[in-house]
Amino acid sequence: MDVLEAVAEGARAFWGHATPDAASGDIAEQIAPTLEGPPSPPRGLPALKLFAHIRSPEIPYYLGWLNYWSATAAQAIGFPDLDRDEDLLSRARRTASGGWVVKLTDAPLDLDNPAHLDALLRAYARFPEIGGRSAP
């Protein structure tokens, strides 16, 4: 979390993530078009828009295991909401610039673990803006 925060804050990034390689492939398939057309994500993950079709650079393109959201990114996706984000807030911390570093699961994200896959799916359900899935 410290490294992600330092790099993101130092670069004045809107958002960023750190994700184990094993989970990154499945996450990439959420965006990659197939020969037949739109993405066909595995494991019930939502299809995400191509980066160029997301309405604002503040909106994260996708979720990872560790997520950095600047203050403007957090505002764009509606984080935090004290009534809905208790679980995420238990694994989150505020940054010096007012952003957030949010860990989806205590252990590194392993999508073969049903609890980890569920945590990722719940986070996507909570933040429909991520990946450009909500209407502007």
Protein Blocks (a to p, Z undefined) as FASTA:
>chain_A
ZZmmmmmmmnopabdcdddfklmmmmmmmmmccfklpaddehhiacdddfklpcbfklcf
bdcfbdcddfklmmmnopacfklmmmmmmmgccdfkopacddfbfbacdfkbmklmmmmm
mmmmmmmmgoolacZZ
